[in-house]
Amino acid sequence: MSQDWINRWNERYSNSDFAYGEFPNEYLRKQLTKLTPGKILFPAEGEGRNAVFAAGLGWEVSAFDISGEGQEKAEQLARKNQVSIDYQVGEIQTLGYFDEEFDAIALIYAHFPAAIKSQIH
């Protein structure tokens, strides 16, 4: 992944406000409340609003993003909501999630460069 792409997201998440707010995506909220909590993965999770919501419902949450700024804000939001999430900074190809099993994967407005999209879709 290019450093420019990483810098773009770090810059977007560097403000004190949450770029997409602190509440989960409405579609995700409706769907997760219908499911029995288990193990869930949030690729390209940004500032953590969806991961934190899932953790609050009892899901075992793994999340990742290329943005260290996003990770900091996600962990801040998790502390505020008194939940625990496992949030890593890195790229999908190198984090080792391909070897794990999940009950659900939540891909909400994820932005990947074209070369990576062809590998994961």
C-alpha positions as CSV (number, residue, x, y, z in Angstrom):
1,M,0.0,0.0,0.0
2,S,1.4,3.4,-0.9
3,Q,2.4,5.8,1.8
4,D,0.2,8.4,0.1
5,W,-2.8,6.2,0.7
6,I,-1.9,5.7,4.4
7,N,-1.2,9.5,4.8
8,R,-4.6,10.3,3.3
9,W,-6.5,8.3,5.9
10,N,-4.3,9.4,8.8
11,E,-5.0,13.0,7.8
12,R,-8.7,12.3,7.6
13,Y,-8.8,10.8,11.1
14,S,-6.4,13.3,12.7
15,N,-9.2,15.7,13.7
16,S,-10.7,15.6,17.2
17,D,-14.1,14.9,15.7
18,F,-15.0,11.5,14.4
19,A,-15.2,11.7,10.6
20,Y,-18.2,9.4,10.4
21,G,-19.6,10.0,13.9
22,E,-19.5,7.7,16.9
23,F,-22.7,5.7,16.1
24,P,-22.7,2.6,13.9
25,N,-23.8,2.4,10.3
26,E,-27.6,2.1,10.4
27,Y,-27.7,-1.0,8.2
28,L,-25.1,-2.7,10.2
29,R,-26.9,-1.8,13.5
30,K,-30.1,-3.4,12.2
31,Q,-28.4,-6.6,11.0
32,L,-26.2,-7.2,14.0
33,T,-29.1,-7.0,16.4
34,K,-30.7,-10.0,14.5
35,L,-27.6,-12.2,14.9
36,T,-26.3,-14.2,17.8
37,P,-22.9,-12.7,18.8
38,G,-19.8,-14.6,17.9
39,K,-16.5,-13.7,16.3
40,I,-16.6,-10.8,13.8
41,L,-14.0,-9.1,11.6
42,F,-14.1,-5.4,10.6
43,P,-11.7,-4.7,7.7
44,A,-10.9,-1.1,7.0
45,E,-12.6,-0.1,10.2
46,G,-11.3,3.5,10.4
47,E,-12.3,5.1,13.7
48,G,-14.0,2.1,15.1
49,R,-17.7,3.1,15.4
50,N,-19.0,-0.2,14.0
51,A,-16.5,-2.4,15.9
52,V,-17.3,-0.7,19.2
53,F,-21.0,-1.1,18.6
54,A,-20.6,-4.8,17.9
55,A,-18.4,-5.3,21.0
56,G,-21.2,-3.7,23.0
57,L,-23.6,-6.4,21.8
58,G,-21.2,-9.1,23.0
59,W,-19.3,-9.8,19.8
60,E,-15.6,-10.8,19.9
61,V,-14.3,-8.1,17.7
62,S,-11.2,-8.0,15.5
63,A,-10.7,-4.9,13.4
64,F,-8.0,-3.4,11.3
65,D,-7.1,-0.4,9.2
66,I,-4.0,1.1,7.6
67,S,-4.4,4.3,9.7
68,G,-2.7,4.6,13.1
69,E,-4.9,7.7,13.7
70,G,-7.9,5.5,13.1
71,Q,-6.7,2.9,15.6
72,E,-6.1,5.6,18.3
73,K,-9.6,6.9,17.9
74,A,-11.2,3.4,17.8
75,E,-9.4,2.5,21.1
76,Q,-10.5,5.8,22.6
77,L,-14.1,5.1,21.6
78,A,-13.9,1.6,23.0
79,R,-12.7,2.9,26.3
80,K,-15.5,5.5,26.4
81,N,-18.0,2.7,25.8
82,Q,-16.3,0.3,28.2
83,V,-15.8,-2.4,25.6
84,S,-12.8,-4.3,24.3
85,I,-11.8,-4.6,20.7
86,D,-8.7,-6.1,19.1
87,Y,-7.6,-3.4,16.6
88,Q,-4.5,-3.8,14.4
89,V,-2.8,-1.4,12.0
90,G,-1.8,-2.9,8.8
91,E,-2.8,-4.3,5.4
92,I,-5.2,-7.2,4.9
93,Q,-2.6,-9.2,3.1
94,T,-0.1,-9.1,6.0
95,L,-2.2,-9.3,9.2
96,G,-2.9,-13.1,9.1
97,Y,-6.7,-13.0,9.1
98,F,-6.8,-15.4,6.2
99,D,-5.9,-18.2,8.7
100,E,-8.7,-17.4,11.1
101,E,-12.4,-18.2,11.1
102,F,-15.1,-15.6,11.8
103,D,-18.8,-15.9,12.2
104,A,-19.3,-12.6,10.4
105,I,-17.3,-10.1,8.4
106,A,-18.6,-6.5,8.3
107,L,-17.3,-4.6,5.3
108,I,-18.9,-1.1,5.6
109,Y,-17.8,1.6,3.1
110,A,-14.3,0.1,2.9
111,H,-12.0,1.8,0.4
112,F,-9.2,-0.3,-1.1
113,P,-6.9,0.5,-3.9
114,A,-7.8,-1.4,-7.1
115,A,-4.9,-3.8,-6.9
116,I,-6.0,-5.0,-3.5
117,K,-9.7,-5.2,-4.3
118,S,-8.9,-7.8,-6.9
119,Q,-7.2,-9.9,-4.3
120,I,-9.9,-9.8,-1.6
121,H,-13.2,-9.8,-3.4
